[in-house]
């Protein structure tokens, strides 16, 4: 496929070549997506994307925000700058499960007692304030010996993260593993 036919194909898929503009960020006071000065393929303005962000990878360290959370924030910011509405849902499961714990439980079970709290809590609150539901898989909680009482307020339990992902997929949410 030559460059011209590749461009036509990508355009037909709803992508346009350009730079993100200076539109407001979806998540205020958060990191900008990288590559702002470079032409890149972006969804066409005015479209709506439906993303199911499945955060299930091993955390980077007890004192750091999970890299999947930050990738989600940068993605939402990029979509906002491209003037693309992004309906997002987050499902936390697997080794990432402890990142939704209340600070006291997080310090006790996962991290150093000297930590002030769970570094992810701020971002869960910001995401929920922006209308992004954050779901926790009860199967993953049980597998790690954690209880729902230890989970940060406002995080919604689902019996099975995979079942929820299947249901959301039927409604156009594209699964993205972080």
Backbone as ProteinMPNN parsed JSONL, in Angstrom:
{"seq_chain_A": "XXXXXXXXXXXXXXXXXXXXXXXXXXXXXXXXXXXXXXXXXXXXXXXXXXXXXXXXXXXXXXXXXXXXXXXXXXXXXXXXXXXXXXXXXXXXXXXXXXXXXXXXXXXXXXXXXXXXXXXXXXXXXXXXXXXXXXXXXXXXXXXXXXXXXXXXXXXXXXXXXXXXXXXXXXXXXXXXXX", "coords_chain_A": {"N_chain_A": [[0.853, -1.163, 0.0], [0.734, 2.118, -0.98], [1.803, 5.439, 0.158], [-0.2, 7.317, -0.449], [-2.572, 5.748, -0.852], [-2.691, 4.564, 1.643], [-3.174, 6.799, 3.262], [-5.709, 7.51, 2.264], [-7.169, 5.25, 3.03], [-6.926, 5.362, 5.883], [-8.195, 7.833, 6.3], [-10.767, 7.093, 5.468], [-11.456, 5.499, 7.57], [-12.061, 7.214, 9.545], [-10.018, 8.735, 10.629], [-7.864, 11.557, 10.851], [-5.15, 13.525, 9.656], [-3.076, 15.511, 11.595], [-2.352, 18.042, 14.103], [-2.919, 17.965, 17.624], [-5.134, 20.424, 18.912], [-5.459, 23.42, 20.875], [-7.558, 22.863, 22.572], [-9.578, 22.53, 25.538], [-8.391, 20.433, 28.171], [-9.523, 17.125, 28.893], [-9.174, 16.138, 31.433], [-8.494, 18.254, 33.73], [-5.494, 19.905, 34.93], [-3.683, 17.821, 34.527], [-1.263, 15.563, 32.994], [-0.163, 16.479, 29.723], [-0.765, 14.856, 26.564], [1.911, 13.238, 24.823], [3.93, 14.336, 21.988], [2.778, 16.618, 20.892], [3.648, 18.533, 19.035], [3.894, 17.291, 16.639], [2.636, 16.142, 13.515], [-0.004, 13.85, 13.513], [-2.014, 10.84, 13.357], [-5.312, 11.232, 14.097], [-8.562, 10.733, 15.625], [-11.355, 11.904, 13.724], [-12.568, 15.214, 14.248], [-15.537, 15.814, 16.183], [-16.498, 13.26, 16.284], [-17.515, 10.388, 18.273], [-15.964, 8.346, 20.577], [-15.936, 5.148, 22.159], [-14.523, 3.848, 24.868], [-13.277, 1.08, 26.624], [-11.423, 0.815, 29.247], [-9.277, -1.393, 30.456], [-7.663, -2.0, 33.263], [-5.237, -3.948, 34.308], [-2.666, -4.7, 34.689], [0.524, -5.308, 36.314], [1.299, -3.154, 39.003], [3.478, -0.232, 38.952], [4.948, 0.369, 41.187], [4.707, 0.7, 44.765], [4.605, 3.369, 45.559], [3.932, 4.874, 43.386], [1.755, 6.237, 40.857], [-0.367, 4.084, 39.089], [0.719, 3.054, 35.92], [-1.142, 2.51, 33.912], [-3.346, 4.043, 34.647], [-2.38, 6.624, 34.227], [-1.916, 6.495, 31.465], [-4.532, 6.258, 30.565], [-5.548, 8.79, 31.379], [-3.947, 10.513, 29.774], [-4.833, 9.687, 27.249], [-7.567, 10.414, 27.298], [-7.216, 13.169, 27.453], [-5.944, 13.674, 24.984], [-7.977, 12.95, 23.188], [-9.863, 14.923, 23.857], [-8.453, 17.227, 23.076], [-8.401, 16.767, 20.374], [-10.948, 17.277, 19.794], [-12.811, 15.225, 20.05], [-15.365, 13.369, 21.377], [-15.126, 11.258, 24.146], [-16.38, 8.538, 25.522], [-15.787, 6.865, 28.363], [-15.095, 3.905, 30.243], [-13.797, 2.345, 33.086], [-12.315, -0.678, 34.064], [-10.989, -2.337, 36.731], [-8.808, -4.936, 37.521], [-7.223, -8.147, 38.201], [-3.653, -8.134, 38.794], [-3.612, -5.376, 39.194], [-5.572, -4.727, 40.97], [-5.178, -3.876, 43.778], [-4.767, -1.124, 43.489], [-7.094, 0.328, 43.811], [-7.67, 0.495, 46.454], [-8.619, 1.911, 49.643], [-6.693, 4.421, 51.307], [-5.683, 3.656, 53.902], [-5.973, 0.848, 53.903], [-4.409, 0.3, 51.682], [-1.823, 1.141, 52.495], [-1.446, -0.666, 54.602], [-1.68, -3.247, 53.404], [-0.232, -3.271, 51.003], [1.834, -1.347, 50.621], [4.55, 0.639, 51.88], [4.493, 1.474, 55.313], [5.124, 4.116, 55.741], [4.165, 5.656, 53.663], [1.979, 8.275, 52.606], [-0.499, 7.753, 51.496], [-2.648, 6.005, 49.142], [-1.396, 6.404, 45.975], [-2.983, 6.497, 43.713], [-5.536, 7.309, 44.305], [-6.265, 10.059, 44.057], [-6.482, 10.33, 41.265], [-8.548, 8.525, 40.642], [-10.688, 9.843, 41.827], [-10.732, 12.25, 40.328], [-11.257, 11.245, 37.739], [-13.817, 10.1, 38.12], [-15.225, 12.427, 38.764], [-15.235, 13.565, 36.289], [-17.082, 12.061, 35.025], [-16.404, 9.444, 34.416], [-16.953, 6.148, 34.875], [-15.628, 3.959, 37.329], [-14.892, 0.678, 37.743], [-14.653, -2.227, 39.818], [-13.497, -5.52, 39.83], [-15.053, -8.093, 41.509], [-14.265, -10.729, 41.621], [-11.505, -10.583, 41.265], [-10.802, -9.132, 43.537], [-11.457, -11.005, 45.559], [-9.715, -13.095, 44.844], [-7.302, -12.02, 45.582], [-7.497, -11.825, 48.254], [-8.718, -9.567, 49.269], [-11.158, -7.202, 50.483], [-14.4, -5.799, 49.745], [-15.001, -3.724, 51.44], [-12.588, -2.501, 51.797], [-12.158, -1.018, 49.574], [-11.886, 2.046, 47.803], [-14.259, 4.673, 48.228], [-16.971, 5.137, 45.962], [-16.007, 3.641, 43.874], [-17.243, 1.26, 41.742], [-18.518, -1.962, 42.336], [-18.355, -4.936, 40.363], [-19.549, -8.146, 39.586], [-18.001, -9.714, 37.897], [-15.251, -8.742, 36.082], [-14.657, -9.476, 33.455], [-17.155, -10.32, 32.47], [-18.56, -7.91, 32.619], [-17.045, -6.469, 30.772], [-17.629, -7.877, 28.414], [-20.385, -7.302, 28.195], [-20.322, -4.484, 27.918], [-18.851, -4.334, 25.559], [-20.713, -5.224, 23.716], [-22.147, -2.959, 23.396], [-20.658, -1.242, 21.943], [-18.282, -0.411, 23.156], [-14.85, -0.259, 22.985], [-12.392, -2.537, 23.877], [-9.491, -1.801, 25.722], [-6.414, -2.669, 26.824], [-4.583, -1.952, 29.674]], "CA_chain_A": [[0.0, 0.0, 0.0], [1.562, 3.333, -1.02], [1.435, 6.461, 1.146], [-1.479, 7.953, -0.811], [-3.693, 4.845, -0.582], [-2.737, 4.407, 3.097], [-3.859, 7.991, 3.765], [-7.128, 7.393, 1.914], [-7.751, 4.202, 3.868], [-7.039, 5.884, 7.243], [-9.267, 8.833, 6.266], [-12.063, 6.406, 5.38], [-11.707, 4.89, 8.874], [-12.407, 8.266, 10.496], [-8.82, 9.364, 11.168], [-7.349, 12.681, 10.079], [-3.762, 13.862, 9.972], [-2.96, 16.859, 12.126], [-1.833, 18.212, 15.46], [-3.964, 18.328, 18.587], [-5.172, 21.872, 19.087], [-5.381, 23.889, 22.25], [-8.832, 22.684, 23.25], [-9.441, 22.207, 26.953], [-8.114, 19.045, 28.511], [-10.63, 16.403, 29.519], [-8.812, 16.003, 32.834], [-7.706, 19.445, 34.053], [-4.32, 19.776, 35.817], [-3.053, 16.52, 34.331], [-0.236, 15.618, 31.954], [-0.519, 16.539, 28.31], [-0.258, 13.756, 25.759], [3.18, 13.561, 24.166], [3.865, 14.476, 20.54], [1.889, 17.715, 20.537], [4.155, 19.341, 17.926], [4.069, 16.422, 15.48], [1.423, 15.671, 12.858], [-0.303, 12.472, 13.885], [-3.347, 10.401, 12.976], [-6.253, 11.427, 15.194], [-9.958, 10.599, 15.206], [-11.902, 13.135, 13.15], [-13.348, 16.008, 15.209], [-16.981, 15.634, 16.174], [-16.86, 11.862, 16.475], [-17.545, 9.893, 19.647], [-15.327, 7.046, 20.79], [-16.348, 4.447, 23.376], [-13.365, 3.072, 25.287], [-13.313, 0.277, 27.842], [-10.037, 0.79, 29.693], [-9.11, -2.485, 31.399], [-6.384, -1.86, 33.963], [-5.012, -5.228, 34.984], [-1.24, -5.008, 34.727], [1.223, -5.158, 37.587], [1.628, -1.748, 39.27], [4.875, 0.161, 38.788], [5.564, 0.431, 42.505], [3.692, 1.116, 45.731], [4.562, 4.827, 45.759], [3.709, 5.517, 42.089], [0.457, 6.065, 40.216], [-0.328, 2.989, 38.113], [0.959, 3.597, 34.577], [-2.381, 2.4, 33.146], [-4.181, 5.188, 34.991], [-1.834, 7.79, 33.539], [-2.165, 6.323, 30.028], [-5.941, 6.592, 30.388], [-5.684, 10.246, 31.484], [-3.376, 11.13, 28.569], [-5.714, 9.372, 26.12], [-8.753, 11.28, 27.381], [-6.785, 14.525, 27.107], [-5.704, 13.727, 23.536], [-9.283, 12.958, 22.518], [-10.457, 16.248, 24.071], [-7.742, 18.185, 22.237], [-8.78, 16.489, 18.985], [-12.378, 17.574, 19.743], [-13.51, 13.953, 19.924], [-15.958, 12.946, 22.644], [-14.695, 9.902, 24.502], [-17.077, 7.92, 26.656], [-14.848, 5.882, 28.9], [-15.391, 3.113, 31.432], [-12.579, 1.687, 33.564], [-12.462, -1.887, 34.869], [-9.73, -2.691, 37.39], [-8.811, -6.353, 37.88], [-5.917, -8.797, 38.201], [-2.632, -7.572, 39.681], [-3.844, -3.948, 39.432], [-6.675, -4.584, 41.925], [-4.899, -3.065, 44.969], [-4.678, 0.328, 43.248], [-8.358, 0.983, 44.159], [-7.881, 0.407, 47.895], [-8.538, 3.101, 50.493], [-5.3, 4.648, 51.7], [-5.292, 2.866, 55.075], [-5.82, -0.541, 53.459], [-3.282, 0.276, 50.748], [-0.595, 1.177, 53.303], [-1.349, -1.888, 55.392], [-1.565, -4.476, 52.619], [0.588, -3.213, 49.797], [2.948, -0.411, 50.55], [5.311, 0.982, 53.066], [3.681, 2.225, 56.278], [5.486, 5.539, 55.725], [3.459, 6.366, 52.597], [0.813, 9.042, 53.051], [-1.729, 7.11, 51.033], [-2.667, 5.386, 47.824], [-1.14, 7.468, 44.995], [-3.984, 6.451, 42.642], [-6.827, 7.816, 44.781], [-6.552, 11.375, 43.447], [-6.887, 10.172, 39.865], [-9.878, 7.905, 40.605], [-11.645, 10.909, 42.135], [-10.802, 13.157, 39.178], [-11.934, 10.543, 36.646], [-15.244, 9.993, 38.438], [-15.791, 13.77, 38.64], [-15.397, 13.818, 34.855], [-18.113, 11.167, 34.508], [-15.837, 8.158, 34.005], [-17.178, 5.127, 35.894], [-14.513, 3.067, 37.654], [-15.453, -0.581, 38.233], [-13.692, -3.185, 40.368], [-13.918, -6.909, 39.684], [-15.128, -8.779, 42.795], [-13.487, -11.967, 41.527], [-10.103, -10.219, 41.481], [-10.666, -8.793, 44.959], [-11.46, -12.254, 46.322], [-8.497, -13.852, 44.524], [-6.159, -11.415, 46.272], [-7.781, -11.767, 49.68], [-9.13, -8.21, 49.61], [-12.607, -7.098, 50.661], [-15.047, -4.624, 49.175], [-14.928, -2.663, 52.454], [-11.282, -1.853, 51.685], [-12.114, -0.296, 48.297], [-12.182, 3.484, 47.829], [-15.664, 5.032, 47.995], [-17.285, 5.576, 44.607], [-15.598, 2.61, 42.905], [-18.401, 0.374, 41.628], [-18.199, -3.387, 42.206], [-19.039, -5.803, 39.4], [-19.269, -9.539, 39.944], [-16.921, -10.204, 37.043], [-14.752, -7.74, 35.145], [-14.772, -9.977, 32.084], [-18.575, -10.282, 32.082], [-18.885, -6.504, 32.378], [-16.389, -6.1, 29.517], [-18.428, -8.447, 27.321], [-21.628, -6.537, 28.076], [-20.0, -3.162, 27.37], [-18.443, -4.534, 24.172], [-21.932, -5.334, 22.894], [-22.694, -1.616, 23.225], [-19.717, -0.436, 21.183], [-17.071, -0.021, 23.885], [-13.668, -0.959, 22.479], [-11.51, -2.871, 24.994], [-8.095, -1.363, 25.676], [-5.753, -3.238, 27.997], [-3.523, -1.098, 30.205]], "C_chain_A": [[0.906, 1.235, 0.0], [1.034, 4.372, -0.036], [0.084, 7.091, 0.853], [-2.658, 7.036, -0.488], [-3.811, 4.56, 0.919], [-3.477, 5.59, 3.717], [-5.352, 7.929, 3.469], [-7.822, 6.375, 2.807], [-7.947, 4.706, 5.302], [-8.118, 6.963, 7.327], [-10.64, 8.168, 6.234], [-12.439, 5.741, 6.704], [-12.027, 5.94, 9.937], [-11.215, 8.888, 11.192], [-8.393, 10.51, 10.269], [-5.933, 12.977, 10.548], [-3.722, 15.297, 10.471], [-2.354, 16.866, 13.511], [-3.004, 18.463, 16.394], [-3.961, 19.839, 18.767], [-5.103, 22.233, 20.568], [-6.71, 23.784, 22.974], [-8.582, 22.312, 24.713], [-9.158, 20.726, 27.139], [-9.356, 18.409, 29.119], [-10.407, 16.31, 31.023], [-7.921, 17.187, 33.194], [-6.556, 19.115, 35.013], [-3.669, 18.408, 35.707], [-2.068, 16.604, 33.181], [-0.824, 15.69, 30.546], [-0.067, 15.267, 27.618], [1.047, 14.179, 25.083], [2.959, 13.725, 22.67], [3.003, 15.618, 20.058], [2.351, 18.476, 19.289], [4.261, 18.55, 16.621], [2.712, 16.091, 14.87], [1.219, 14.208, 13.22], [-1.711, 12.127, 13.416], [-4.237, 10.466, 14.205], [-7.661, 11.119, 14.712], [-10.467, 11.945, 14.694], [-12.722, 13.881, 14.198], [-14.842, 15.755, 15.055], [-17.425, 14.193, 16.348], [-16.939, 11.535, 17.963], [-16.898, 8.516, 19.672], [-15.846, 6.462, 22.092], [-15.2, 3.528, 23.77], [-13.595, 2.36, 26.605], [-11.865, 0.06, 28.257], [-9.898, -0.255, 30.793], [-7.71, -2.391, 32.005], [-6.173, -3.121, 34.779], [-3.536, -5.599, 35.071], [-0.657, -4.777, 36.114], [1.553, -3.681, 37.799], [3.128, -1.489, 39.171], [5.638, 0.193, 40.105], [4.56, 0.997, 43.479], [3.555, 2.624, 45.901], [4.297, 5.595, 44.466], [2.298, 5.267, 41.599], [0.614, 4.963, 39.161], [-0.188, 3.581, 36.71], [-0.289, 3.5, 33.697], [-3.321, 3.562, 33.412], [-3.687, 6.42, 34.242], [-2.008, 7.685, 32.021], [-3.616, 6.647, 29.699], [-6.135, 8.103, 30.402], [-5.13, 10.925, 30.235], [-4.246, 10.87, 27.344], [-6.952, 10.259, 26.133], [-8.399, 12.721, 27.031], [-6.55, 14.674, 25.604], [-7.027, 13.767, 22.778], [-9.952, 14.326, 22.666], [-9.783, 17.286, 23.187], [-8.055, 17.987, 20.763], [-10.267, 16.759, 18.76], [-13.202, 16.337, 19.423], [-14.062, 13.594, 21.297], [-15.522, 11.512, 22.925], [-15.463, 9.459, 25.735], [-16.181, 6.788, 27.121], [-15.438, 5.187, 30.11], [-14.09, 2.415, 31.789], [-12.979, 0.438, 34.345], [-11.08, -2.221, 35.412], [-9.839, -4.143, 37.845], [-7.372, -6.864, 37.938], [-4.939, -8.144, 39.161], [-2.815, -6.089, 39.99], [-4.866, -3.699, 40.535], [-6.331, -3.727, 43.142], [-4.876, -1.556, 44.725], [-5.994, 1.051, 43.514], [-8.632, 0.951, 45.666], [-7.856, 1.776, 48.553], [-7.107, 3.206, 50.999], [-4.857, 3.793, 52.877], [-5.062, 1.406, 54.687], [-4.623, -0.683, 52.526], [-1.959, 0.247, 51.515], [-0.388, -0.141, 54.021], [-1.016, -3.11, 54.539], [-0.491, -4.444, 51.536], [1.889, -2.465, 49.991], [3.688, -0.297, 51.868], [4.403, 1.746, 54.032], [3.977, 3.728, 56.26], [4.776, 6.329, 54.621], [2.246, 7.098, 53.161], [-0.487, 8.375, 52.638], [-1.552, 6.475, 49.678], [-2.469, 6.481, 46.773], [-2.171, 7.526, 43.865], [-5.288, 7.142, 43.018], [-7.197, 9.138, 44.134], [-7.095, 11.212, 42.033], [-8.238, 9.484, 39.748], [-10.935, 8.966, 40.855], [-11.824, 11.852, 40.95], [-11.556, 12.492, 38.027], [-13.441, 10.455, 36.903], [-15.92, 11.354, 38.352], [-16.024, 14.144, 37.178], [-16.396, 12.857, 34.211], [-17.611, 9.822, 34.027], [-16.093, 7.139, 35.117], [-15.929, 4.259, 36.076], [-15.11, 1.844, 38.339], [-14.341, -1.466, 38.773], [-14.304, -4.581, 40.271], [-13.89, -7.595, 41.063], [-14.357, -10.094, 42.789], [-12.006, -11.697, 41.806], [-9.862, -9.845, 42.939], [-10.545, -10.066, 45.785], [-10.175, -13.05, 46.084], [-7.275, -13.309, 45.253], [-6.396, -11.263, 47.769], [-8.162, -10.376, 50.161], [-10.65, -8.168, 49.73], [-13.128, -5.803, 50.047], [-14.998, -3.451, 50.151], [-13.604, -1.899, 52.379], [-11.157, -0.969, 50.444], [-12.554, 1.152, 48.504], [-13.659, 3.734, 47.522], [-15.852, 5.512, 46.555], [-16.829, 4.623, 43.519], [-16.718, 1.567, 42.91], [-17.983, -1.088, 41.494], [-19.001, -4.042, 41.081], [-18.629, -7.233, 39.734], [-18.078, -10.083, 39.168], [-16.517, -9.106, 36.067], [-14.898, -8.193, 33.703], [-16.218, -9.967, 31.599], [-19.008, -8.854, 31.788], [-18.279, -6.038, 31.057], [-17.162, -6.649, 28.318], [-19.708, -7.649, 27.106], [-21.368, -5.168, 27.468], [-19.563, -3.261, 25.91], [-19.634, -4.643, 23.232], [-22.547, -3.973, 22.623], [-21.656, -0.666, 22.619], [-18.466, 0.041, 21.925], [-15.913, -0.904, 23.431], [-12.744, -1.257, 23.653], [-10.071, -2.464, 24.736], [-7.428, -1.832, 26.954], [-4.577, -2.379, 28.408], [-2.836, -1.804, 31.354]], "O_chain_A": [[1.751, 1.382, 0.883], [-0.046, 4.209, 0.533], [-0.692, 7.371, 1.767], [-3.646, 7.491, 0.088], [-4.915, 4.337, 1.417], [-4.314, 5.405, 4.6], [-6.17, 8.259, 4.328], [-8.933, 6.612, 3.284], [-9.014, 4.505, 5.882], [-8.872, 7.013, 8.299], [-11.57, 8.627, 6.896], [-13.612, 5.45, 6.937], [-12.239, 5.599, 11.101], [-11.373, 9.511, 12.242], [-8.547, 10.434, 9.05], [-5.572, 12.71, 11.695], [-4.274, 16.196, 9.836], [-1.906, 15.84, 14.023], [-3.98, 19.104, 16.005], [-2.901, 20.463, 18.773], [-4.723, 21.409, 21.4], [-6.963, 24.548, 23.906], [-7.503, 21.837, 25.069], [-9.623, 19.882, 26.373], [-10.146, 19.082, 29.781], [-11.359, 16.396, 31.799], [-6.71, 17.128, 32.983], [-6.638, 18.173, 35.801], [-3.153, 17.889, 36.697], [-2.035, 17.604, 32.465], [-1.83, 15.055, 30.231], [0.915, 14.654, 28.038], [1.248, 15.361, 24.806], [1.93, 13.306, 22.14], [2.535, 15.594, 18.919], [1.517, 19.01, 18.559], [4.679, 19.1, 15.602], [1.755, 15.798, 15.587], [2.168, 13.424, 13.228], [-2.507, 13.017, 13.115], [-3.955, 9.837, 15.225], [-7.939, 11.229, 13.518], [-10.053, 12.998, 15.18], [-13.481, 13.268, 14.95], [-15.342, 15.516, 13.956], [-18.613, 13.933, 16.54], [-16.486, 12.31, 18.806], [-17.247, 7.636, 18.885], [-16.16, 7.201, 23.026], [-14.93, 2.541, 23.086], [-14.049, 2.959, 27.58], [-11.165, -0.777, 27.687], [-10.34, -0.041, 31.922], [-6.71, -2.667, 31.343], [-6.83, -3.343, 35.796], [-3.201, -6.708, 35.489], [-1.269, -4.135, 36.968], [2.034, -3.02, 36.879], [3.94, -2.406, 39.291], [6.862, 0.055, 40.114], [3.643, 1.708, 43.07], [2.51, 3.108, 46.336], [4.418, 6.82, 44.436], [1.707, 4.224, 41.882], [1.608, 4.922, 38.436], [-0.91, 4.514, 36.359], [-0.473, 4.337, 32.813], [-4.017, 4.019, 32.505], [-4.486, 7.174, 33.687], [-2.226, 8.701, 31.362], [-3.896, 7.248, 28.661], [-6.815, 8.645, 29.53], [-5.773, 11.821, 29.689], [-4.383, 11.745, 26.489], [-7.344, 10.795, 25.096], [-9.185, 13.418, 26.389], [-6.92, 15.691, 25.018], [-7.177, 14.537, 21.83], [-10.541, 14.834, 21.712], [-10.458, 18.136, 22.608], [-7.984, 18.936, 19.982], [-10.791, 16.505, 17.675], [-14.152, 16.383, 18.642], [-13.313, 13.524, 22.271], [-15.549, 10.661, 22.037], [-15.226, 9.94, 26.843], [-15.862, 5.874, 26.361], [-16.176, 5.781, 30.896], [-13.364, 1.949, 30.91], [-13.875, 0.489, 35.187], [-10.122, -2.368, 34.653], [-10.824, -4.538, 38.47], [-6.424, -6.101, 37.747], [-5.335, -7.656, 40.219], [-2.233, -5.589, 40.952], [-5.01, -2.565, 40.991], [-7.155, -2.892, 43.517], [-4.959, -0.785, 45.681], [-6.027, 2.28, 43.453], [-9.715, 1.34, 46.104], [-7.168, 2.688, 48.093], [-6.399, 2.205, 51.104], [-3.752, 3.252, 52.853], [-4.072, 0.799, 55.096], [-3.906, -1.682, 52.58], [-1.083, -0.567, 51.224], [0.722, -0.674, 54.046], [-0.163, -3.915, 54.913], [0.089, -5.475, 51.198], [2.942, -2.93, 49.553], [3.46, -1.047, 52.817], [3.618, 2.588, 53.595], [3.157, 4.523, 56.719], [4.79, 7.56, 54.649], [1.574, 6.609, 54.069], [-1.474, 8.434, 53.371], [-0.448, 6.415, 49.137], [-3.288, 7.396, 46.683], [-2.22, 8.514, 43.132], [-6.062, 7.521, 42.14], [-8.337, 9.315, 43.704], [-8.056, 11.879, 41.65], [-9.012, 9.814, 38.849], [-11.962, 8.995, 40.177], [-12.95, 12.212, 40.609], [-12.411, 13.124, 37.407], [-14.243, 10.706, 36.003], [-17.067, 11.443, 37.916], [-16.908, 14.943, 36.869], [-16.54, 12.839, 32.989], [-18.32, 9.123, 33.303], [-15.511, 7.253, 36.195], [-15.269, 3.88, 35.108], [-15.752, 1.956, 39.384], [-13.224, -1.46, 38.255], [-15.475, -4.788, 40.589], [-12.842, -7.671, 41.703], [-13.853, -10.527, 43.826], [-11.34, -12.474, 42.49], [-8.833, -10.202, 43.512], [-9.642, -10.195, 46.611], [-9.613, -13.616, 47.021], [-6.323, -14.045, 45.513], [-5.594, -10.647, 48.471], [-7.953, -10.04, 51.326], [-11.347, -8.999, 49.148], [-12.383, -4.841, 49.859], [-14.957, -2.298, 49.723], [-13.518, -0.766, 52.852], [-10.167, -0.257, 50.283], [-13.469, 1.438, 49.276], [-14.236, 3.077, 46.656], [-14.997, 6.206, 46.005], [-17.219, 4.774, 42.362], [-17.091, 1.056, 43.966], [-17.174, -1.419, 40.627], [-20.176, -3.735, 40.879], [-17.487, -7.486, 40.118], [-17.253, -10.818, 39.71], [-17.349, -8.601, 35.313], [-15.225, -7.393, 32.827], [-16.48, -9.64, 30.441], [-19.736, -8.606, 30.827], [-18.917, -5.299, 30.307], [-17.327, -5.953, 27.317], [-20.075, -7.353, 25.969], [-22.113, -4.731, 26.591], [-19.867, -2.376, 25.11], [-19.568, -4.203, 22.084], [-23.377, -3.834, 21.725], [-21.757, 0.553, 22.761], [-17.679, 0.813, 21.379], [-15.988, -2.131, 23.487], [-12.344, -0.335, 24.364], [-9.507, -2.744, 23.679], [-7.831, -1.438, 28.048], [-3.684, -2.105, 27.607], [-1.907, -1.258, 31.948]]}, "name": "protein", "num_of_chains": 1, "seq": "XXXXXXXXXXXXXXXXXXXXXXXXXXXXXXXXXXXXXXXXXXXXXXXXXXXXXXXXXXXXXXXXXXXXXXXXXXXXXXXXXXXXXXXXXXXXXXXXXXXXXXXXXXXXXXXXXXXXXXXXXXXXXXXXXXXXXXXXXXXXXXXXXXXXXXXXXXXXXXXXXXXXXXXXXXXXXXXXXX"}
